[in-house]
Structure formats: C-alpha cells, structure tokens
Amino acid sequence: MTISTPQIVIAALGNLPMPLTRHSLGQYVLDALASRLGIRMSSEKNGIIGRGTVTVGDTPVSLILYKSKSFMNVSGPSIAQVYRNSVKSPAAMIVLQDSMSHRTDQLSVKLGGSANGHNGVKSIISAIGGEQGFYRFRLGIGERGSVDAATFVMGKLTHREREFWTEDGLDDVLDEIEKIARKATGP
C-alpha cells in the first residue's frame, strides 16, 4: 500500500503594507513557518507564495504557503484561487488569523464554523461559495481592554509576542499541522 503525501494550503490573513501589527499576525507566523521549514517565498500577481514538500514532526507533507497582496477584508478571492488550484477538500486548507478572543500566548484550532465576526474569514467563506469546512488557526492577540478595537489590532506586536510566535507558538502551530497531515494520510 502506497501512502500519498498530503497537500495542505496555509493561507495567512494580514495586511502586507502593515507588517508586525497584531492584525497581520497570521502573515508574521507564515513567514516564520517558511523560514523554519526552508520554504522560499516568491511574489506572484495576487500574492506571495511558497511551495515545498517537508517533514513536519514525523509526517511528510506538501505545503503551499500563501499571503494575499489584497487587504485582509477582501483577500478571499485570491486565497480561493490558490485553494481551487491546489487542494480538493476544504479540510486541506488552514487559515492563520488573529484573534482577540484568545490570550497572546494561545493557539486555538477549529475546523469549520462561522467567521465569528472576522472580516478576513468572511471574505474567504464568501469567495469559496459559502464553504466553511476549513481549519482556522486562531492566533491569540489578547483582549483590547479600553482601547478601540481598530487601534488595538493595528498596534505593533511586542517583542515578547514576536518571540513567542517564532518559538513556542510556532512549535504549537507545527504540531497542529502535523495532526492535520496525519488525518489526511488515513489510519
């Protein structure tokens, strides 16, 4: 019996012109993933993409890493294009998104469900025809307290946040990617 290498698309939400902000944490983590896994990213018409077959934990996986050049709230069409051109199942797509509902040192993984008010996720759901069965890696940015939500999410990541998401947080992300890849290869 031959076991095929699963293919997974990882799309990162953020705004390219505003790197290192809480709202662009998904793109920050994607860059850290590319660096850790040795996947070279290159610019294409609608986004920045990298491809590579790597071993995550003990599991070989073919990854496509993608950052849209569109602003987050309208990035769905370019992400949907990469999705349609690569994987056949929504469960083979992971979206890295910021989450004010989670602590700054917390990763929450969810398969399917609503956008929960996140406009970037809403854009993706709309662009792929209402399909919601993809993974959301909700990267905690903490609660805003008394600060206006827009001001909070556009604030710069702290040194501690950047360090966490390139070290322990990135390890957590990789562990979850491996679990998804194992599910895709079967028992």
N, C-alpha and C positions, 0 to 999 in steps of 0.2 A: 504494500500500500504506500503510495506516494502522498506525502503531506505537502500541500502548497503553502507558499509564503503568503500570509495575509497582507493585503494592501489597505492602508489607513491614510485618510486625508486629515491633516490637522490644520484647521483654519484659525487664525488669531484675530480677534477683534481689537481695534485701536484706531488711532488716527496718526498716520505716518508723519505729518508735519509737527506732531506734538509728542515726541518720544519721551520716555521716562516720566510720564504722568500716570496717575492711578488709572485713568480711563484707557490708557494704552498698555496696561499690564499684560494683556494677552500677547501682544506683539513682543514685549520685552521677554516673556517666558519662551516664546517661539524662537527668538534669536539665541537664547541660552541653550535651548534644545539643539538647534542647528550646530552651535559651537561644540557642545558636549559630544554630539554624535558624529561630528565631522561631515555634516551635510552642507555643501556650498549653496548659498542662496544667490539667485540672479534675477535681474529686473526683466519683466515682460510687459506687454502693453497695459494690462489691467492690474498687475500686482507683482509681488516679489515671491519667487517660488524656489523650492529646493526639493530634490528627489534623491533618495538613497535607500539601499537595502542594508539594514543594520541589524545588530543583535541587541535587543532590549532585555536586560536580565539574561535569561537563557533562551529567549524566543526570537528567531529571525522574523523580521517584519519589513515590508516595503513601505516606506513613508513618503508622503508628499506633504511638505510644509508650505503654508501659503499665508501671505499678508496682502490684503487688498490695498490698492492705491486710493480707493474711494474712502470718503469719510465713513466712520463706523455705521452711522444710521442708514446709509444707503449702500453698504458693502455687499448686501445679499446677492445681487445679480452676478458679480464677479466670482464670489465664493461658490454659487450654484453652478457656474460654468465649469470650474475645476472639479467639483463634485461629480457632475454628469459625465465629464470626460475621463474619469478615473475609476470610481467605485460604483458598484451597482446597488448597494444597500445603505440606507441612512445610518445603520449601526456601525458602518465603517468610516464615519466622519466624527471627528472630535472638534468642538469649538472651544477655544480658550477665551474666557470672558472675565471681566472684572465683576466683583460682587460686593456691594455694601452690606449685604446680609450676613457676611462671614468675616471672622477675625482676620487680621492681616497675616497671620501665620497659618491659615486654614485653606485646604483644598477640599471642595465638595464636588463629587462626581454624580451626575444624574443622567439617566437615559430617558429621553423624551420629556414631554410635558410642555406647558406653555412657556412663553418668553418671560413671564414674571416681571413684566414692565421694562425689560431691557430692549431698547430700540434696535441695537445691532442684531440681536437674536430674532426679533420680529422681522427684520429685513431678510434674514436668511430663510425663515419659515415661509414668508411670502414668496420669495424667489424660487423656492423648490416646491411650490404648489401646495403649501399648507402642511407638508410633511414635518412632523415634529420628532421623529424617532431617531435623532442623532444624539450623541453624547455632548453634555455641557460640562466642561471643567470650570467650575466657578472658583475663581482665584480671589480670596478674601482681600479686601482693601480697608476693612473696618467700617465702623459707623462714623458718620459725619458730625455727630454732636449738634451744636448750634450753627454750624457753618452751612451755607447754602449748598445744595447738592451739586450744582454745576461747578461752583468754586472748588468744592472738595475733590471731585473727580478729576478736575483739570490741574490740581495741585501736583507738585513733583513727588515722586517716590522718595522716601527717605533712604539713607544709606543702609539702615537695618532691613528695610523692605527689599531693596535691590539684592542685598546679600542673601536673605532668606530664599528668594525666588531663583537664585542662581546656584544655591547649595541644597539645603534640606528640602525646600519646597519643590525644587526641580527633581530631586530624588523621588518625592511623592508622586509627581506627575509621571515620571518614567515607570514607577511601579504600576500605576493605573493603566498606562498604555500597554504594558506587558499583559495585564489581566485581559484587556480587550483583545489583544492579538491572540492570546491563548484560546479565548472563546471562539474566535474566528477560525481557528485550525481544528476545532472539534475536540472530542474527548481524548 
